[in-house]
Amino acid sequence: MPRAYWKGTLKLSLVTCPVALYPATTSSEKTRFHMINAETGNRLKQQMIDEGTGDVVEKDQKARGYEVRKGKYIEIEKDEFDAVQIESTHTIDIDSFVPADEIDQRYLDRPYYIVPDGKAGTDAFAVIRDAMKDKGRVALGRIVLTNREHVLAIEPLGKGLLATTLRYPYELRDADEYFDGIKSPKISKDMIELAGHILDTKAAHFDPKKFKDEYETALKALVKRKASGKSIKLPEPEEKESNVVSLMDALKQSLEGGKSGAKPGKAHSRRKASRSSARTSTKARRSNARQRKAG
């Protein structure tokens, strides 16, 4: 099990128990790349640069500052951050219980697992968890993570609890700013019924096991092929459909499963050949640079 992200106390009125918080998601399986020098193949190293002097700033010289006016900062030291003591620094204090369907999904941010921290609080943890199951409600509490207080939505999940940090209202953009300009055309009942039939043909149950990250799979295959010294063949880009199809025809064709394809033209072939020649020249230049370094 990975190291706990946060440890503290879960509190419901006078009932308390020690708990540990673990991130419920991970990106460790995703393919990662490093920035390198295209000429030498060496990995690049990032440095912090002083805006005023242009000097490189070492790690022990870095501090956090708040801009009080343009270009003027006040430094806030670590012990001064620690001076901001609020109850949620070390405690998840449950404030209220709300129906799950009342939580606007736009507020959902990061999920975490909450588990008992040691045997001492197991009974209290189970009481809080099972009471929530019986009532079918989601608890709202507060917690401090990375020097920021967050609201948590807590709900039972198996033997443990799932806690999701919620965004504050000031972090959400007003939907009306984006939706007010959308026109409301008159759509025939036949079109809506056809679209409904298409939805019926694709009806399913939510099953994340069926999620396939096609790009990640292709990326891994590309890296493996490149590492083995094999050439990378670029796919032919698809050209946009030139035929104008009415909305009604598109609905009918979608329902029938009909698809029309397009063939790439000669102009694209010429562009592809030009790009291939340019890449070959670039590769040769990089190879020569690496050979000079090796020599």
N, C-alpha and C positions, 0 to 999 in steps of 0.2 A: 504494500500500500504506500502511495506517495506521502510526503510530509504534509501535515495539516497546514492549511492556508491561514487559519485563525483559530484560536482557542479562547473560550470564555464561558459564560453562563447563560443558559436559556431560562427566562423567568416568566412565569404566568402567575401574577398576583404574588402569593407567598410561596408558591411551589417553584423550586429552582433545581437545576441540574447542570453539571459541567458538560460542555459539548465541544466538538471539534468540527470545523468547516472545511470541506474539500471541494475544489472546482469539479463540476460535473461534466465539463467538456475538456478536450485536449486537441492540440494541433500537431502533436509530435509525429503523427503518421504522414503528414503532408510533405511532399517533396520540397526541399528548401535549397536555395541557391545563395552563393556568396558573390559579392562584387569583386571582380578581378581586373587586372590590367590586361587589356586585349592584346597589347604588344608583347608583354613578357610572360603572361600567364600567372603572375604572382597575385596573391590575394591583397585587396586594398584594406587599409586600416583607417577608421574614422577618427578624427581629432576635433576637440572643442577649441574654437578660435575666439580670442577676445576681439569683439567688434571694434573697439577703439584702437588698440595697439597692434592687432594682427598677430599677437603672440599665441603660441599653443598653451592651453591651460591644462595643467595636470589634474588628475582625479581628486587629490586632496585639496585642491584650490577651488573646486566647484561648490557652489552654494545656491540656495533658492531665494529669489528676490521678487518683490511685488512692485510693479511699475506705478508709482504715485503720480507721475506726470511724464511727458514724452522724454525718454532717455534717462529718467531719474528713478532709481530703484532703492528700496529698503530691503536689507537682508533679514530673513527670518531663519533663525538657527533651530537646530533639531530640538533642543531642550525647550525652546519657546513654543514649538508645535506641541510638545508633550504637556505644556502648561494648559492647553485647551482640553480640560478634563470634563467630559460629559458622561453620563451613565452608560451610553451605548458603546463607549470605548472598549469595555470589557464584558458587556452584558447585552444579550438580545432580549429586550424588554417587549413582550407582546402587548400592544396597545388595544387591538380590537380584532373582531372576526367578521369577515364579509363573505357574501355569496361569491363563488368563483366566477360566475358569468357576469358579474358587475365589473371585473377588472378589464379595462381597455388594453388589448394586446399591444398597443403602441408603447405602453409603459414598461413592458417586460424587457429586461436587459440581460443579466448573466445568471445562469443557474449554478447552484451549489448543493452538495449533500451535507446534511447535518446528522452527526452520529454521536452517541454518548461517549464522553471522554473518561473511560474507566468504569469500573463496576458500581461505584458508589451512587451514580445518578441514573442507573438503568431503570429503576422502578418509576422515578419521577418522569423520565423521558417517555416511557411507555404510557403513563397516565395521560400526558399532554397529547401524544400522538393518537391514542385511541379515542380520546374525547373529541378530537377534531374529526376523526373518521365517523363517529356517531352523529355529529351535528352537520357534517358535509360542508364545513366552512373553511375558509382560508384565513390564516392569522396574518396580521400586519404588525411588524415589529421594526426596530431600528438597530443598525450596526455601523461601526466605524471601520472602514477598510481603506488602506492607503491614505490616511489623513482626511478622509471624507466620510460624512455620515450618509448612509443609504437607508432607504425604506426597503424592508424585506417582505415578500409574500411567501408564507410558509405553509406547506400542505403535506399530508402523509404520502409516502411513497414506499411501498413494501414495508420492511421493518424499520425504515428510517424516515427522514423528513427531507423534502425538497424545498430549498429556499432560493427564490429568484429576486435579485435586486431590481428595484423599480426606478424608472426615470422620474425626475421631478417635472412638474408642468412647464417650467421655463426651458426645459430641454427639448420639448416637442414643438414642432412647427405647426402653425395653424393650417389645417387642411383646406379651409375656405380660400386661402390665397392661391391654391393650386386648382381647386375644383370649380370655383366660381365662373371661370371662363369656358367651362365645358358646355357645349350647346346641348339642347334637348330635342333632337329631331323626332319626327313622328315615325315610329316603327310599326309595320303591319303585324297583326296577330299571327299570321302565317310564318313570318320570319322568327318570331319569338318561339313558336311551337317547334320549328325546325331546329333552332339552337337548343331547345330543351331535349329534343330527341338525341342530338349529338352528345349532350351531357349524360343522357341515360346510357348510351353505348360505352361511355368511359367511366361509369359508376364503379367505385371500389371502396375498400376500407383502408384507413390510414395504417400503413405498414412500413416503417422506416427501414426494415431489413431489405426492402426492394430498392432503396435509394442506391443508385450507382453513380459514382463520380467519374464520368467518362473522361473528363479532361485530366484528372489526376492519374488515371490508368494509362492514358496515352502519353502523359508526361514521363511516367516511370519507364515506359517502353522506349521512349525517345532517348532518355538518359542512358539506359542499358545498351541500346544500339550504338549510341555515340561512343560510350566507354569501350566497347569492343572493337572500335575502329571501323565500323560500317558506315556507309553513307546515309544521309537523311534525305528521303524523297519528299519534296513538298507537294501537298495535295493541290488539285486544280480548284481554284476558288469558284464558287457557284455564282452564276450571273442572275440578276434579277429577272423575274418573269416580265416578258414584254407584252403579253396579252392582258387586256383589261377585262376583268371578270366582275360581273355585277354581284352585289352582296347576296342576292337570292340564289344565284348560280353557285357562288362559293359555298353557301350553306348546304345546298343540295349535293354538291360534289364531296363536301366533307362528310356528309351522312353516308354517302355511297362508298367512301374511302378512296375516291379518285384523286390522283396526284399527277401533275404535269411537270416535266423536267425541262431543263434548258441546257443547250450545248455551248461550251466556251468557244469564242470566236478566234480568228487568226491574230487579231491585235493582242489578245491576252498572251498567246504563245510567244509573240515577239517580246512582250514585256517580261515574260518569265525567263526567256533566254538571256535578256539583258541583265536581269537580276542575278542569274546564275553565274554569268561572267564576272560581275562585280564581286560576288561572294568568293569566287575562286581567287581573284586578285587579292582580296583582303586576307584570305587564309594564307596565301603564299607570303605576304608581308609579315604576318604574325609568326609564321614558322621561321622565317629568316631571323627575326628578332630574338626568338628563343634560342636559335642555334648560336647567335653571336654571344648571348648570355652564357650558354654552356661552355663556349670556347674561352 
